Amino acid sequence: MIWKQGFLNESSLVAPKVNDLYNRKSIQVVDRIKQRMKNYRKVSFGIIIFTPVAYYFMGAFWYGLTFSIIALFIIRYTGKVISTIKTLDQGTNSYNYLKEFDRLLDDILAKFEKIARFTLPLYILIGHAGLWASWHKLGLIAIMQKRHPNVDIEFWALVYLVIFTLPFVLFPVKIYRIELRAVYGRLRTKLKETIAEMEKLKQGE
C-alpha cells in the first residue's frame, strides 16, 4: 500500500523513495543483461581463437579457420546491433526507459534468431566436416577398422555425424531459443516482471 500510495500521489513523502527503489531495481536488471551480453561475446571470441588451434592439432586447420572467420563476421555484426542500446535516452524515467529497453532487446534477439537460422547449420556442417577430415588424416578410422574388422567403422562414423548434424540443420531456430532461454531467460522474465509491477502501481491496482 505504501508503494502504491507513493506512485499514485506524487506529492507523497514516500514517492521519491519508491521511485528510487524502482530506479535502482531497473538499473540492476538492465546492467545484468548488458553484462550477460558482454560475457557471451567474450566466450564467443574465446571459441574463435580456440577452434583453429584445436583443428590444427587435429589435422584440419582450414576447417577451423573457416569456422572462425565466419563467426568473427557474425560477432562483428551482432556487436553493431547490440550497440544500438547506447542510443536509448537514459535521462527519461525508469519506467519509460525499461519499456524502450525491453522493446529494443526483443528486436535485437529477433534479429539474432534470423541469423541463427543460417549460421547454426553452417557452423555444425563445417565443424563436423573438419572432424570427418581429421579422422581420416590422423588414421583414426583405419585404426578402429583394424580393431573391429567385422564392423564398417566408416559407415557408423558417418551415421554418428549425420545424427548430430540433422537437428541443427532441421531445427536451428528451436535450438537457438533453447540457448536463448538458458542465457537470458531469467533476466528477460525479471525485466518484464519489473515493468508489470510498475504499471500496476501506476494504475493503483
C-alpha positions as CSV (number, residue, x, y, z in Angstrom):
1,M,0.0,0.0,0.0
2,I,2.9,2.4,0.8
3,W,4.4,1.7,-2.6
4,K,1.0,2.2,-4.3
5,Q,0.4,5.5,-2.5
6,G,3.9,6.6,-3.4
7,F,3.3,6.1,-7.1
8,L,-0.3,7.5,-7.1
9,N,0.4,10.6,-5.1
10,E,3.4,12.4,-6.4
11,S,3.3,14.9,-3.5
12,S,3.6,12.0,-1.0
13,L,6.7,12.0,1.1
14,V,7.3,8.3,0.2
15,A,7.1,8.8,-3.6
16,P,10.7,9.8,-4.0
17,K,11.8,6.7,-2.0
18,V,9.6,4.4,-4.1
19,N,10.8,5.9,-7.3
20,D,14.4,5.5,-6.1
21,L,13.8,1.8,-5.3
22,Y,12.5,1.2,-8.8
23,N,15.3,3.2,-10.4
24,R,17.8,1.0,-8.6
25,K,15.9,-2.1,-9.5
26,S,15.7,-1.0,-13.1
27,I,19.4,-0.3,-13.2
28,Q,20.2,-3.7,-11.7
29,V,18.1,-5.6,-14.3
30,V,19.5,-3.7,-17.3
31,D,23.1,-3.9,-16.1
32,R,22.8,-7.6,-15.6
33,I,21.5,-8.1,-19.1
34,K,24.2,-5.9,-20.6
35,Q,26.9,-7.8,-18.6
36,R,25.5,-11.1,-19.8
37,M,25.8,-9.9,-23.4
38,K,29.4,-8.9,-22.8
39,N,30.2,-12.2,-21.2
40,Y,28.6,-14.1,-24.1
41,R,30.7,-12.1,-26.6
42,K,33.9,-12.9,-24.6
43,V,33.1,-16.6,-24.7
44,S,32.4,-16.3,-28.5
45,F,35.8,-14.7,-29.0
46,G,37.4,-17.4,-27.0
47,I,35.8,-20.0,-29.2
48,I,37.0,-18.2,-32.3
49,I,40.6,-18.3,-31.0
50,F,40.4,-21.9,-29.7
51,T,38.8,-23.5,-32.7
52,P,41.6,-23.1,-35.3
53,V,44.2,-24.1,-32.8
54,A,42.2,-27.3,-31.9
55,Y,41.6,-28.2,-35.5
56,Y,45.3,-27.6,-36.4
57,F,46.3,-30.3,-34.0
58,M,43.5,-32.5,-35.4
59,G,44.9,-32.1,-38.9
60,A,42.0,-30.0,-40.2
61,F,43.3,-26.4,-39.7
62,W,41.5,-24.9,-42.6
63,Y,38.1,-26.1,-41.4
64,G,38.7,-24.5,-38.0
65,L,39.9,-21.2,-39.7
66,T,36.9,-21.1,-41.9
67,F,34.6,-21.6,-38.9
68,S,36.3,-18.8,-37.0
69,I,36.3,-16.3,-39.9
70,I,32.6,-16.8,-40.4
71,A,32.0,-16.5,-36.7
72,L,34.1,-13.3,-36.5
73,F,32.0,-11.6,-39.1
74,I,28.8,-12.6,-37.3
75,I,30.1,-11.3,-34.0
76,R,31.1,-8.0,-35.5
77,Y,27.6,-7.6,-37.0
78,T,25.9,-8.6,-33.7
79,G,28.1,-6.2,-31.9
80,K,26.8,-3.3,-34.1
81,V,23.3,-4.4,-33.4
82,I,23.8,-4.5,-29.6
83,S,25.4,-1.1,-29.7
84,T,22.0,0.4,-30.6
85,I,21.2,0.1,-26.9
86,K,23.5,3.1,-26.3
87,T,21.1,5.2,-28.3
88,L,18.4,4.9,-25.6
89,D,17.7,8.0,-23.6
90,Q,18.8,7.3,-20.1
91,G,17.6,10.7,-18.9
92,T,14.0,9.6,-19.1
93,N,12.2,8.0,-16.1
94,S,13.0,4.4,-15.3
95,Y,9.6,3.1,-16.5
96,N,9.9,4.6,-19.9
97,Y,13.5,3.5,-20.2
98,L,12.7,-0.1,-19.2
99,K,9.8,-0.2,-21.7
100,E,12.1,1.0,-24.5
101,F,14.9,-1.3,-23.4
102,D,12.6,-4.2,-23.4
103,R,11.3,-3.4,-26.9
104,L,14.8,-2.9,-28.2
105,L,16.0,-6.2,-26.6
106,D,13.2,-8.1,-28.2
107,D,14.1,-6.6,-31.5
108,I,17.8,-7.5,-31.1
109,L,17.1,-11.1,-30.1
110,A,14.7,-11.4,-33.0
111,K,17.5,-10.4,-35.4
112,F,19.8,-12.9,-33.8
113,E,17.2,-15.5,-34.3
114,K,17.1,-14.8,-38.1
115,I,20.9,-15.1,-38.2
116,A,20.9,-18.3,-36.2
117,R,18.6,-19.9,-38.8
118,F,21.5,-20.0,-41.2
119,T,24.6,-19.8,-39.0
120,L,23.9,-22.8,-36.7
121,P,23.6,-25.3,-39.5
122,L,26.7,-23.7,-41.2
123,Y,28.8,-24.0,-38.1
124,I,27.8,-27.6,-37.5
125,L,28.4,-28.6,-41.1
126,I,31.9,-27.0,-41.1
127,G,32.8,-28.4,-37.7
128,H,31.7,-31.9,-38.5
129,A,33.3,-31.8,-41.9
130,G,36.5,-30.9,-40.1
131,L,36.1,-33.9,-37.8
132,W,35.5,-36.3,-40.7
133,A,38.6,-35.0,-42.4
134,S,40.7,-35.2,-39.2
135,W,39.6,-38.8,-38.5
136,H,40.9,-39.8,-41.9
137,K,44.0,-37.7,-41.8
138,L,45.0,-39.0,-38.4
139,G,44.2,-42.5,-39.4
140,L,41.6,-43.0,-36.6
141,I,39.1,-44.6,-39.0
142,A,41.7,-47.1,-40.2
143,I,42.9,-47.9,-36.6
144,M,39.3,-48.6,-35.4
145,Q,38.7,-50.7,-38.5
146,K,41.6,-52.9,-37.7
147,R,40.4,-53.3,-34.1
148,H,36.9,-54.2,-35.3
149,P,37.3,-55.8,-38.8
150,N,33.7,-57.1,-38.8
151,V,32.2,-53.6,-38.4
152,D,32.0,-50.9,-41.1
153,I,33.6,-48.2,-38.9
154,E,33.5,-45.5,-41.7
155,F,29.8,-46.1,-42.2
156,W,28.9,-45.8,-38.5
157,A,31.2,-42.8,-38.0
158,L,29.3,-41.1,-40.8
159,V,26.0,-42.1,-39.3
160,Y,27.2,-40.6,-36.0
161,L,28.0,-37.3,-37.6
162,V,24.7,-37.2,-39.5
163,I,22.7,-37.8,-36.4
164,F,24.3,-34.9,-34.5
165,T,24.1,-32.7,-37.6
166,L,20.5,-33.1,-38.6
167,P,18.9,-31.4,-35.5
168,F,20.9,-28.2,-36.2
169,V,20.0,-28.3,-39.9
170,L,16.3,-29.0,-39.4
171,F,15.6,-27.1,-36.2
172,P,18.1,-24.3,-35.8
173,V,15.6,-21.8,-34.5
174,K,14.3,-24.1,-31.8
175,I,17.9,-24.9,-30.7
176,Y,18.6,-21.2,-30.7
177,R,15.6,-20.5,-28.5
178,I,16.7,-23.1,-26.0
179,E,20.1,-21.4,-25.9
180,L,18.4,-18.0,-25.5
181,R,16.4,-19.2,-22.6
182,A,19.5,-20.6,-20.9
183,V,21.4,-17.4,-21.3
184,Y,18.8,-14.6,-21.0
185,G,15.6,-16.4,-19.9
186,R,15.6,-15.5,-16.2
187,L,16.8,-11.9,-16.8
188,R,14.2,-11.2,-19.5
189,T,11.5,-12.6,-17.2
190,K,12.7,-10.3,-14.4
191,L,12.7,-7.3,-16.8
192,K,9.1,-7.9,-17.8
193,E,8.0,-8.6,-14.2
194,T,9.5,-5.2,-13.1
195,I,7.7,-3.4,-15.9
196,A,4.5,-5.1,-15.0
197,E,4.9,-4.2,-11.3
198,M,5.5,-0.5,-12.2
199,E,2.4,-0.5,-14.5
200,K,0.2,-1.9,-11.7
201,L,1.4,0.6,-9.2
202,K,0.9,3.5,-11.6
203,Q,-2.7,2.2,-12.2
204,G,-3.3,1.9,-8.5
205,E,-4.1,-1.8,-8.7
